[in-house]
């Protein structure tokens, strides 16, 4: 596979961005090791997927005369569509009917024909096979294809050519194409480099396959890291991982969400769930990075803005920068003014106030006030509640 990866790099290097490793001062200082980010979220189409798709098309161009086809609801779709546009061939992308409109639009804007079919990826993939056979199109699998794997492995070649003495590499795993290419490359050029795969624990197909030494099919793959939400890894990729991957571990959706928030706030990087799993593993101390040089593959940045908003809101709650406080006050002039003066004196910002007078649990002549507050941490919240209670109010955190 090493030679195939080198050949793949020669094919695609003029079409892709070679983004140098980014040294993260924030995460390096936090964890006591040198942490480098491979920012494929800044790659063309916003993810690494264009690498494998392009290599597959360029190597098999004679098979693509009638066009190419792929099944995907995400990054692979855009990689194939954009790659086909770059080299001047037709592309058809089959997407599940539930695919968000923005992804359909983004794929269409690259000139691909989009076919909406089925309730999930499997149904869309079966339709793609059918269309490929009927129309003579070349089918590009998102991960279980040697040419796709070789294309993804060009990331490892770029990292290695920078000359940094890397000790270990953290790679997101969905179907396994990315880590198959990266692991096989590093184990050829420098076997002592450790390659760890990271999965969402709600879509941990490779984790359980590695554990049981056979490919397993998950009953569900629901995770915010939709780019790696794969129920069944590939047969080829499983074999690569068994031969070259050092280990695989998992992170929770909450840990992924926290990592996304930290990447936004601390590094000013917009990263999708799949791309954040390596940082999630580091932040949760699931991988030892102390006194080591660690490269983390940030595989993509195509995240829905609504999800970003929810993650930010949740992050503010879990870090004590937002809270809802319930205060029971006498329903009389001046009561609310006293409450707000306490909050103002303690320098919390009131975002919203709600009154609930008709609550069966309230004493007569009392009203329940819910304050949405922007705060400075849990100690600040406790101080606000303590002061309100000292003033004679019954105050508590909502929830």
MOSULGI-V733916 format. One record per helix or strand of 3 or more residues. SS is the DSSP state (a for helix, b for strand). FROM is the first residue (numbers start at 1). LEN is the number of residues. If there is no record, write none. Layout:
ss;from;len
SS;FROM;LEN
SS;FROM;LEN
This chain:
ss;from;len
a;2;11
a;25;7
b;34;6
a;40;3
a;44;3
a;49;11
a;61;4
b;68;4
a;75;13
b;91;5
a;101;8
b;113;4
a;121;15
a;146;7
a;154;8
b;168;5
a;177;13
b;194;7
a;201;3
a;205;8
a;226;3
a;235;10
b;247;5
a;253;15
a;273;11
b;293;6
a;305;14
b;322;9
a;335;11
b;349;8
b;366;9
a;378;13
b;394;4
